[in-house]
Amino acid sequence: MTETQKPPSEQGWTRRKAVAVGAGGLAAAGLGGTAYATGATGRGGREAAESAGADAEACYRLTSETVEGPYYIDADKLRRDITEDREGIPLLLALTVIDSDTCGPVRDAAVDIWHCDATGVYSGYEDQGSGGGGGPAPTGEPPTGAPTGAPTGPPPGGGHQEPTDDTRYLRGTWRTDRHGRVAFRTVFPGWYRGRCVHIHVKVHVDGEWTDAGYEGGRACHTGQFFFDEESVLASAAVEPYAGNTTERTTLAEDTIYDQSGVGGGLLRLRYDRRHIDRGVHATITVGVDPEATQDGQGGPRQPSAPASPSPSAG
């Protein structure tokens, strides 16, 4: 079986009830990388080129920890292509996971990613609508007096919510190779009220890859990846993103992104600026502390001014 072929049962694997998976390296070409334009770059790509001299210093820096958000589902599907039937701009996300102390690769880690679709909806939580932070704007008079009854909705900081349905598109887990590399094929995420465009990530270590999949271990990193404004504006001109009329929070307004560039999760992007619909290639090196245990409640930055109505940590 070649790297470009998916095992017949791949869509149905789960982390604890899976057939054995191979470790091998995952080259961009193995995920159809030739379909992605390389003749031009977005701003993230240009910033990467300009900051190449700082790579040695950056590799010793921990990538920012962020909140898990309310819509995490524990390593539900072991697969590299997480697209399923979702429409959108093809996105190849290539990650390298390193020890931020030694700069050595973190091998055999289980990497989870999950994100909303082009319209801002998370699988597993379709009843929540657009990312849980959407929905119609409030109407009528504001409430007065002391609140009564139990609070509802996502807890502050993005506490977990139980899934509302069995959909699992745009979610997946895969194994880092001996170079600490892993790649996923997906689509460019959309947006919802209160958050900029982003992808969630978890890195699990000290578990065991067995015939049943990946068992045990702990999360040593919980983070989010972000897209520069130039690429998001380009995506917004393409269907189905163009049909997303939800108010959008910019990267500078976001309450989770800490404005620290690559160290804060800003992706390096390559795409044809005239034809972003042909695909985007995103890369980032994730510096983690393999000895740490992260509970997914890492503190977001505090904005200097209100970013957007109804913020969500999703």
C-alpha positions in Angstrom: 0.0 0.0 0.0 1.5 3.4 -1.0 1.4 6.5 1.2 -1.1 8.1 -1.1 -3.6 5.2 -0.6 -5.9 5.3 2.4 -6.6 2.0 4.1 -10.2 1.0 3.4 -11.0 1.3 7.1 -9.2 4.5 7.9 -12.4 6.6 8.2 -13.6 4.3 10.9 -10.5 4.1 13.1 -10.5 5.4 16.6 -7.5 5.9 18.9 -8.4 3.1 21.3 -10.2 0.8 18.8 -8.0 0.9 15.7 -6.0 -1.5 13.6 -2.3 -1.0 13.7 -0.9 2.1 12.0 2.5 2.6 10.5 4.9 5.3 11.6 6.5 6.2 8.2 7.4 9.7 7.1 4.7 11.9 5.5 6.0 13.9 2.6 3.9 16.7 1.2 3.8 14.9 -2.1 2.3 11.9 -0.3 -0.7 14.0 0.5 -1.1 15.3 -3.0 1.3 18.3 -2.5 1.7 18.8 -6.2 -1.8 20.2 -6.3 -0.7 23.2 -4.2 0.6 26.3 -5.9 4.2 27.4 -5.0 4.6 30.3 -7.3 3.6 33.0 -4.7 3.2 33.3 -1.0 0.9 34.9 1.4 2.1 37.2 4.1 2.9 34.4 6.5 5.2 32.9 3.9 7.1 36.2 3.4 7.4 36.6 7.1 8.9 33.1 7.3 11.6 34.0 4.7 12.4 37.3 6.5 12.8 35.6 9.8 14.9 32.6 8.6 17.9 33.9 10.5 16.1 33.7 13.8 15.2 30.0 13.4 17.9 28.8 15.7 16.7 31.0 18.5 13.1 30.2 17.8 13.6 26.5 18.1 14.3 26.9 21.8 11.0 28.7 22.4 7.9 27.0 23.7 5.0 27.4 21.4 2.2 29.2 23.2 -0.2 27.2 25.2 -3.9 28.1 24.7 -7.3 26.9 25.8 -8.6 23.7 24.4 -12.0 25.2 23.7 -15.4 23.5 24.2 -15.4 21.3 21.1 -12.5 18.8 21.6 -13.3 15.1 21.0 -10.5 12.8 22.2 -8.5 11.5 19.3 -11.7 10.2 17.6 -10.2 9.2 14.2 -6.7 8.1 13.3 -6.3 9.6 9.8 -4.3 12.2 7.8 -7.1 13.2 5.4 -9.7 14.8 7.6 -11.7 16.5 4.9 -14.6 14.1 4.5 -17.4 15.9 2.5 -16.5 19.4 3.5 -16.2 22.0 0.7 -13.5 24.6 0.8 -10.0 25.6 -0.2 -7.7 22.6 0.0 -5.2 23.0 2.8 -2.1 20.9 3.4 -1.0 21.4 7.0 2.6 20.2 7.7 3.8 20.2 11.3 7.2 19.5 12.9 7.1 18.8 16.6 10.3 19.4 18.5 11.6 19.4 22.1 11.9 23.2 22.8 14.9 22.5 25.1 17.0 20.3 22.8 15.5 21.1 19.4 15.3 17.4 18.8 12.3 15.8 17.1 9.5 14.4 19.2 8.9 11.0 17.7 5.9 8.8 17.8 3.7 11.5 19.4 0.0 11.5 18.6 -1.1 14.8 17.1 -4.8 15.8 17.1 -6.1 18.7 15.0 -9.7 19.9 14.7 -11.4 23.0 13.3 -14.7 24.4 12.0 -15.8 24.2 8.4 -16.1 27.1 5.9 -19.3 28.2 7.5 -18.0 28.2 11.1 -19.6 24.9 12.2 -17.7 22.2 14.2 -18.5 18.5 13.6 -19.9 16.8 16.6 -21.6 20.1 17.6 -23.7 21.0 14.6 -26.6 21.8 17.0 -24.5 24.6 18.3 -24.6 26.4 15.0 -21.7 28.6 14.0 -18.9 27.6 16.4 -21.1 28.1 19.4 -20.2 31.8 19.3 -22.6 32.6 16.5 -26.3 32.8 16.2 -28.5 35.8 15.7 -27.6 39.1 17.3 -29.5 39.8 20.6 -32.7 41.7 20.3 -35.0 43.5 22.7 -34.0 45.3 26.0 -30.9 44.2 27.9 -31.7 42.2 31.1 -31.8 44.0 34.4 -31.5 42.9 38.0 -29.5 40.0 39.5 -29.2 36.8 37.4 -31.2 33.8 38.4 -30.9 30.1 37.6 -27.9 28.1 36.6 -25.6 29.5 33.9 -25.8 28.0 30.4 -23.5 27.8 27.4 -19.7 27.2 27.3 -18.0 28.0 30.6 -15.5 30.9 30.6 -12.2 29.9 29.2 -13.8 27.3 26.9 -14.7 24.4 29.2 -15.6 21.2 27.4 -19.1 20.4 26.1 -20.4 17.0 25.3 -20.9 16.3 21.5 -24.4 16.7 20.2 -24.1 14.4 17.1 -22.0 11.8 15.5 -20.4 13.8 12.7 -16.6 13.9 12.8 -15.4 15.9 9.8 -12.3 18.1 10.0 -11.0 16.1 13.0 -8.1 13.6 13.0 -5.1 12.2 14.8 -1.8 10.9 13.3 1.7 9.9 14.4 4.9 11.9 14.2 7.7 10.2 12.3 11.3 9.9 13.4 11.8 13.6 12.3 8.9 14.8 14.4 6.9 15.5 11.3 3.2 14.9 10.6 0.9 16.3 7.9 -2.8 16.6 7.4 -5.0 17.2 4.4 -8.0 19.4 5.2 -9.7 22.6 4.1 -9.0 26.2 5.0 -11.2 26.9 8.1 -14.0 29.5 8.1 -14.9 31.8 11.0 -17.6 32.5 13.5 -18.4 35.4 15.9 -15.8 36.1 18.5 -12.8 34.3 17.0 -10.4 34.7 14.2 -9.7 31.9 11.8 -7.8 29.1 13.6 -7.1 25.4 13.9 -6.8 23.6 17.3 -4.0 21.1 18.1 -3.0 18.8 20.9 0.2 16.8 21.2 0.1 13.5 23.2 3.3 11.8 24.4 4.3 8.8 26.5 1.4 6.7 25.2 1.8 3.4 23.3 1.0 2.6 19.7 -0.4 -0.9 19.7 -2.7 -3.0 17.6 -5.5 -1.1 19.3 -4.1 2.3 18.2 -2.7 4.8 20.6 -3.3 4.2 24.3 -2.5 6.1 27.5 -0.1 9.0 27.6 -0.8 12.6 28.2 -1.1 15.9 26.4 2.1 17.9 26.6 0.8 20.7 24.4 -2.5 22.3 23.7 -2.5 25.1 21.2 -4.0 26.8 18.2 -2.7 27.7 14.7 -3.6 31.1 13.1 -3.9 32.5 9.6 -2.7 36.0 8.6 -5.3 38.5 7.5 -4.2 38.6 3.9 -5.0 34.9 3.4 -8.3 35.1 5.2 -9.4 38.1 3.1 -8.5 36.2 0.0 -10.4 33.1 1.2 -13.5 35.3 1.9 -13.8 36.0 -1.8 -14.2 32.3 -2.6 -17.2 30.1 -2.2 -18.4 28.7 0.2 -16.6 31.3 2.4 -18.1 34.2 0.5 -21.5 33.0 1.8 -20.5 33.2 5.4 -22.0 36.5 6.5 -21.1 36.1 10.2 -19.2 39.0 11.7 -15.5 38.2 11.6 -12.9 38.8 14.3 -9.5 39.8 12.9 -6.2 38.3 14.0 -5.3 41.5 15.9 -8.7 41.5 17.7 -8.6 37.8 18.8 -8.5 37.1 22.5 -6.6 33.9 22.2 -3.8 34.7 19.7 -0.9 36.4 21.7 0.5 38.4 18.8 3.9 36.7 19.0 4.1 35.4 15.4 5.3 31.8 14.8 5.8 31.2 18.5 2.2 32.0 19.1 1.0 29.6 16.4 1.0 31.9 13.3 1.3 29.6 10.3 3.7 30.0 7.4 1.6 30.0 4.2 2.3 29.3 0.5 -0.4 29.9 -2.1 -1.0 31.7 -5.4 -2.4 35.1 -4.3 -4.4 35.3 -7.5 -5.9 31.8 -7.1 -6.0 30.8 -3.4 -8.8 28.4 -4.4 -6.1 26.2 -5.9 -4.9 25.4 -2.4 -2.7 26.5 0.5 0.4 24.8 2.0 0.8 25.7 5.7 3.8 24.8 7.8 4.9 25.4 11.4 7.4 24.1 13.9 5.8 23.4 17.3 8.1 23.6 20.3 6.9 21.5 23.2 8.0 20.4 26.6 7.7 16.6 26.5 7.8 16.4 30.3 4.9 18.8 30.7 1.2 17.9 31.2 -1.3 20.4 29.8 -4.9 20.4 30.8 -6.1 22.5 27.9 -6.9 25.5 30.0 -3.8 27.6 29.1 -4.5 31.3 29.6 -5.3 33.5 26.6 -4.0 37.0 26.5 -6.3 39.8 27.8 -7.3 42.2 25.0 -6.6 45.9 25.5 -10.1 46.6 24.1 -13.2 44.6 23.4 -12.5 42.5 20.3 -16.0 41.4 19.2 -19.4 40.7 20.5 -20.0 37.3 22.1 -16.4 36.0 22.2 -15.9 32.2 22.3 -12.8 30.2 23.2 -13.7 27.6 20.6 
